[in-house]
Amino acid sequence: MVAGCRTSGVLTASAIIARHQCKLISIHACELAGAAAMIKVYDGISPSGVEIARMVIPAVDSVEFDMHGVIAKNGLYFEKVSGDMAVSIEFQ
């Protein structure tokens, strides 16, 4: 059986991804403007939660983090810190 997961869809701004306990599977990010970008993902529904991932995406590059099912007890929040990027977050 293949385990499936949900996706945030493509994000270009900070957003609540989930309001419930879930597993963070992966993060995909693509820089769009020719300058480095930074994102953060939190266990919670705001940037006051516990930071569980931080990515710096080099100019004109794509990055993937495999998070191996990290449990986010209080939901998932995506924060666009700097730059212009397209990001998707996969979770269960």
N, C-alpha and C positions, 0 to 999 in steps of 0.2 A: 504494500500500500504506500502511496506517495503522500507525505505530509504536506498540506497546503498552508498558506499563510495569507494574511491580509496585507494591503498596501495603503500607504497614505495618499497615493497618487503623486503627481509631480507638484512639489512645493517650491515657491519662490519667495515666501515670506514666513515669518514666525507663526506657529500654529500648534494647537492642541491636537495630538494624534490619537490618543486614547484616554478615556477617563476611568479606566478599570485596570486591574492587575493584568499584565500580559508579558509575553516573552519577546524581547527585541531580537530579531533574526539577522537583519542586515541593514546597512545604510549605503545608498548609492548617491554620489554627488558629481556634478559636471559644472565646471567653471565656465562662465559665458562671456565675460567682458575683457579678458586679456590681462587680468590682475588677480593676485592671490585672494582667496576668500576663506572665511572661517565660519563654521557652524558648531553648535553644541546641542546635545540631546540630554534631557533630564528625566529622572524618575519623578513624575509629578505632573501637574497641569499648569505649571508656570516655571519661570527661570529661578524660582526660590527653592525648587526641589534639588535632589542630589544629582550632580552632573555625572552621567554615566558614559558619555562619549564626547570627544572634541576632535574635529577634523579641520586641518588646514589644507585647502585645495590649491595646488599651484596653478599659475596662469595657464589657460588653454589646456586643461587636463581633466581627467575623470578619476575618481577614487572610489573604491568599495571597501567597507569594513564588514567583515563577517563577525557578528556578535555572538554566535553560538547559543542563542536562546537566553541571554541575560534576563533575569526576572525583574521587571519594573513593577513594584508593589502598588504604586500610587498613580499609574497612568504613564503616558509618554508626552513630552513637550519638545518641540523642535524650535530652536532659536537660530535665526539668521543673524550672525554677529557682524559680518562685514562682507563686502563684495557682492557680485551678481552670480547666482548659480541656480541650477535646477537640482532638486534633491528628492529622492523617494526613500521612505522608511518602510521596511517589511517587518511584520510582527504577527504573533499568534495570541 
